[in-house]
Amino acid sequence: MSQMNAPDDLMTVADAAGILGLSVDMVRLLEKSGRLPALRTTGGIRLFRRADVERLAEERKRGRIGGSRR
């Protein structure tokens, strides 16, 4: 049985980059600029909510945000 992807699922920079079709460096820049909210672990690792990543992916699909594709 496959798992459902919940909006509050957390993903790494690499996971978000894969969904967005961007490099991990570009995802970090999007987070730093405030375009993609992130949580930080106590160790400083960025984690992104699936809903935020999917929202940004949809904006990119509609051409509302720039960024080079991988």
CORKA-V667206 format. One record per residue. BURIAL is + if it has 16 or more other C-alpha atoms within 10 Angstrom, else -. Layout:
BEGIN
BURIAL
BURIAL
END
This chain:
BEGIN
-
-
-
-
-
-
-
-
-
+
+
+
+
+
+
+
+
-
-
+
+
+
+
+
-
+
+
+
-
+
+
-
-
-
-
+
-
+
-
-
-
-
-
-
-
+
+
+
+
+
-
+
+
-
-
+
+
-
-
-
-
-
-
-
-
-
-
-
-
-
END
